[in-house]
Amino acid sequence: MRAAILTKPKTFELRNIPTPQIQQQQIKVKVEGCGICTSSIPLWEGREWFNYPQEPGSPGHEGWGIVESKGEMVNDFKPGDRVAFLSYHAYADYDIINQENVIALPEALNKQPFPGEPLGCAMNIFERSDISEQDTVAIIGIGFLGALLCQLCKQKGAKVIAISKRRFSLEFATKYGADELIPITNTWEIAGKIQEITGGNMCSRVIEATGKQEAIDIATGIIAEGGKFIIAGYHQEGLRKVDFQKWNWKGIDVINAHERDPKKYISGIKNAVNAVVDGTLNPELLYTHIVSLEDINKGFELTATRPDGFMKALIEIR
């Protein structure tokens, strides 16, 4: 089979390798596609703590496809079933997955890409955010995740304020239900606009979806007393600083909305399947760039540079 191998920073090579053999509780999936996660960009760019070459198909963890075969102890899936799955090697023609990490996709989704992991993350983060119709929610960072959270919060009846550095991404926020749009300038100016919008009440919920220090500073300035600050961005570039004086004074709750239990990931993906089927989530507009497995380096370059119009890149595997 073909597999993309990250041999050195910024260089995937497509190689033919033996197809792995399944064990009794595993499923072999013919991969249809896999999303590119922003969290994979440091690995692609290169850091001193990473080792190269990476394993074949790594770090593809947003895959979906068709069941090719199954182990003797697998009863819930059969060849031909369309599925999403959790693995780390999905930039390849085939992937081998333990049955507990495979999620069935209904016929209603047959023609849609389904990067299950990030869709499940959106559902899990929303659940942890405890949003109600009484809340004013600021979402800092309108990428793929931020746009989905706009839609989920609006569906709940909350007032949604979208804050983003990329002006065109604010247009996506409008499509996904945001009531107010604020371009990122500086913390004090944004806090002033929030004060004006909320009549001085500020935001009862702030969701940070960038993984950047700047977003933490903005969140600290705009969150209401007794509010909840939800960290959804993936912070992997060293230490962060927080203004504990303000956090203490405002009496806020800080929620790290990242999950590590695979069962919670699977639960989120199952919820995402239902949400996409019933229209609660509509991610298709956000799949702005689709490239082939042969062009995987281009897909990562797009994800790293985020040109105008970019929201999410998918790798299509044929």
KOLMAR-547984 format. One record per residue: x, y, z of N, C-alpha, C in turn. Coordinates in steps of 0.1 Angstrom, whole numbers, plus 5000, padded with zeros to 4 digits. Layout:
// residues N
XYZXYZXYZ;...
END
This chain:
// residues 318
500849885000500050005000500950125000;500350244996501050374997500850435011;501950495016501850565029502750685028;502250795033503050915034503850905047;505150935045506150925056506851065058;506651115069507351245072508851215075;509651225065511051185066511951285073;511551415072512251525078511351645078;511651755085510751865086510351915072;509051935071508451985059508551895046;508751765049508951675038508251545040;507051525034506451395033506951325021;507251195021507551115010506551005009;506050974997505050874994505750744991;505650644999506350514997505350394996;505750294989505050164990505650085001;504750035010505149955021504149835022;504549735030503649615031502349665039;501249605035499949635042500049565055;499749635067499749565080498649455080;498949355088497949245090497049275102;495849245101494949265113494949155123;494749185135494549085146493149065148;492748975158491448925160490449045163;490849145170489949255174490149375166;490749365154491049485146490249485133;490249605127489549625115490549695105;490449645093491249705082490349795074;490749925073489950025066490650075054;489950075043490450145031490150295033;491150375035491050515039490550595027;489450665029488950765019489550905020;489850935033490451075035490751095049;491551195052491951235065492251385066;491751445076491951585078493351615083;493751745081495051795086494751875099;495351835110495051905122496152015125;495752135129496752235132497752195143;497352105152498252055162499451975156;499351935143500351855137501451945130;501152075130502052165122503452175129;503552185142504952185148505752055144;505151945143505751825139506251835125;505351885116505751905102506852005100;506752115108507752225107509152175112;509052095123510252045129510552125142;510852045153511252095166512351995171;513252045179514351965184513951835191;512751835196512351725204511651615196;511451635183510851535174511851445168;511551325164512451235157511851205143;512751195134512451165120513251045115;512750965106511350975100510350925110;509150975108507950935116507450805110;506550735118505950615113505150635101;504950535092504150555080502750595083;502250695076500850745078500650835090;501750855098501650955109501851095104;501251195110500351195122498851195119;498451125108497051135104496151075114;495351155121494451105131492951155129;492651195117491251245114490651165102;490851035103490450955091489050895090;488650865078487350795076487550705064;486750605062486850525050485850405051;486250295043485350185042486050055048;485249985055485849855061486149765050;487449715050487949625040487849475045;488249455057488149325064488149345079;487849235086487849245100488349115107;488749135119489249015127488148925131;488448805136487448705139486648745151;487148835160486348875172485549005170;485549055158484849175155483449145150;482349185157481049155154480149275150;480649395153479749515150480049575137;480949525129481249585116481449475106;481249515093481449415083482049485071;482649415062483249475049482149555042;482549675038481649765031481049875039;481149855053480649965062481450085061;480850205060481550325060481750375075;482950415078483250445092484250565094;484150625105485250715110486050635121;487250685123488050605133489150695139;489550645151490650705158491950625156;492950685150494250615148495250725147;496450695143497550795141498250775129;497750685120498450655108497550655095;496750755094495650755084496150825071;497350875070497850925057498350805049;497550715045497850595038496650535032;496950435023495750375016494950295026;495550225035494850145045495350185059;494450155069494850175083494250055090;494950015101494449905110494049965123;492849945128492350005139491649905149;491849925162491149835171489649875171;488849775172487349785169486749895178;487249905190486650005199486850145195;487750165185488050305181487450335167;486450255163485850265150484350305152;483850405144482450455146481750445133;480650375133479850365121479250495116;479250515103478650635097477350595089;476250665092475050625085474950655071;474050605063473950635049473750775046;473150855055472850995053474151075051;475251015056476551085054477451025043;476850935035477650865025478550945016;478051065012478751145003479551255009;479551255023480251365030481651315035;482651405035483851375043483451375058;484151295065483851295080485151275088;485851385090487051385099486551375114;486351255119485651235131486251305143;487651295144488251345157488051495159;488251585150487951725153486451755155;485551685147484151705150483751665164;484351555168484051505182484651595192;485851655189486351755198485451875200;484851925189483952035190482752005199;482251885198481051835206481551825221;482651775224483151755237483451895244;484051985236484352115242483052185245;482052175236480752245238480152185251;480252055253479651995265480252055277;481652065277482352115289482052265291;481652335281481452475282480252525290;479252425291478052455299477352585295;477052585282476352705276474852695277;474252805281472752815281472352945273;471052955272470553075264470753205271;471053195284471353325292472753375290;473553295283474953325283475353425271;476253505273476953575263478353515261;478553455249479753375247480753445237;481953465241482953515232483853395228;484053385215484853275209486053345203;487253315208488453375203489153285194;489253315181489853235171488753155163;488453205151487453145143488153065131;488652955135489052855125488052745124;488352625120487452515119486652495132;487452485143486852455156485952575161;486552695160485852815164484452835157;484452805144483252825136482252725141;482652595143481652495148481152535161;481952585170481452625183480552745182;480752835173479752945170478352885168;478352785159477052725155476452655167;477252575175476652505186476152595197;476852705199476452805210475152875205;475152905192473952975187472752885187;472952755184471852665185471252655199;472152675209471652675223470952795227;470952905219470253025222471153135228;472453105229473353205235473653325226;474053435231474553545223476053515220;476453525207477753485204478553595198;479753625203480653725199481853655193;482153675180483253615174484453705173;485653665178486853745178487953675170;488453735160489453665152490353765145;491553715142492553795136492353805121;491953695115491653695100490253745097;490253855090488953915088487953825080;488453755070487553665063486953555071;487753515082487153415091485953465098;485853595100484753655107483453635098;483753635085482553615075482053475078;482953375080482453235083481653235096;482153315106481453325119480053375117;479853475108478453525105477653405099;478153335090477453215084477053115095;477953105105477653005116476953065128;476353185126475453235137475953345146;477153385145477753485154476853615153;476553675165475853805165476653925164;477953915169478854025168480153985164;480854065156482254035151483254145156;484354095161485454185165486754135160;487454215151488754175147489754195158;490754115159491754125170492654245167;492754335176493654445176494554435188;494054495199494754475212493754455223;494254405234493354355245492454465250;493054585252492254695257491154745248;491454745235490454785226489254685225;489654555225488654445224487754455237;488454475248487654475261486654595261;487154705255486154815254484954785245;485254715234484154685225483154585232;483754495239482954395247482054465257;482654555264481954635274480754705268;481054765256479954835249478854745245;479154625239478254535234477354475245;478054445257477354385268476754475278;476854605276476454705286477154695299;478454655298479354645310479354515317;478454425312478354295319479554195315;480154215304481254135299480653995295;481553895293481053765288481053655299;479953595300479853485310480553355306;480853345293481653235288482653285278;483853245279484853285269485553155265;485553125252486153005246487453045238;488553005243489853035236490152915226;490252945213490452835203491652865194;492652925200493852955191495052885196;495252855209496452805214497552905215;497253035216498153145216498053225230;499253275234499253365246498253485244;498253545233497453655230495953635234;495453515231494053475233493853465248;494753415256494653415270494453555276;495353645271495253785276493953845273;493453825261492153885257491053825265;491053695267490053625275489953685289;491153705295491253755309490653895310;490753975299490154105299488754115297;488154015291486654025287485753935294;486253845303485453755310484753825321;483453785324482753845335483153785348;482753855359482953805372482153675373;482753565379482053445380481853365367;482553415356482353355343483253225342;483153155331483853035328484753065316;486053035318487053045307487352905302;487052875290487252745284488452745275;489452665278490652655270490452535260;490152575247490052475237491252475227;492052575227493152585219494252485224;495052435215496152345219497452415221;497852425233499052505237500252405238;501152415228502252315228503552385226;503652515227504852595224505452655236;505452585247506152635259505152685269;505752765279504952815290504052925286;502952945294502053055292501953135305;501653265304501553355315500053395317;499653395330498253445332498253545343;497353635343497153745353496253685364;496953625374496253565385495453665393;495953785394495253885402493853905396;493753915383492453935377491653805378;492253695376491553565377490953555391;491753585401491353575415490153675418;490453795413489453905416488053875410;488153825397486853795390486253665395;486953575402486353455407485953355395;486753345385486353275373486653125375;485953035367486252895366487052885353;488152805354488952775342488852635339;488452605326488152465322489152425311;489952325313490752275302489852175295;489452205283488452125276489152015267;490351985270491051875262490751745269;490451645261490251505266491451415263;491651315272492651225269492151075269;490951055274490350925275489850895261;490350785254489750755241488250725241;487750685252486250655252485550795251;486050895257485451025256485551085241;486651055235486751095221485751015212;485550885215484550815207483150865210;482850895222481550945226481351085218;482351165218482151295211481951275196;482651175190482451145175481051095173;480551005181479250955180478251075181;478451165190477551275191477651365179;478851375173479051455161478251395149;478351265148477551195137476151235138;475551225150474151265151473851415148;474851495153474651645151474751675136;475651615128475651645114474451595107;473951475111472751415104471551505107;471351555119470151635122470351785119;471551825114471751965110472252055121;472452005133472952085144474352135140;475152055134476452085128476452085113;477052185107477152185092478652215089;479552115089480952145087481352165072;480452125063480952115049481452245043;480952355047481452485042482852515046;483252445057484652475063485752385056;485352285048486352205041486752285029;487652385031487852475020488952425010;489852335014490952295006491052145007;490852074995490951924995492151894985;493051814990494251784981494451634981;495151574972495451434971496551394981;496651264983497751214991499051254985;499151254972500451294965500751444969;499751524972500051664974499951694989;500251594998500151615012500951735017;502151755012503051865016502351995013;501652005002500852124999499752145009;499052045014498052055024498552105037;499752055041500352105053500852245052;501352285040501752425038500552515039;499452475034498252565035497752575049;497852465057497452465071498352555079;499652555076500652635083500452785080;500252815067500252955063498853015063;497852935063496452985064496153105055;496253085042495953195033494453245033;494153355028492753405028491853295022;490753275028489853175024490053035030;491153015037491452885043490752865056;490152745058489552705071490052565075;489952475065490352335069490752265056;491952185057492352105046492151955049;491651895038491451745039492351675029;492851565032493651475023492651375017;492451375004491651274997492551164992;492151044996492950924992492150834983;492650814971492050724961492950614957;
END
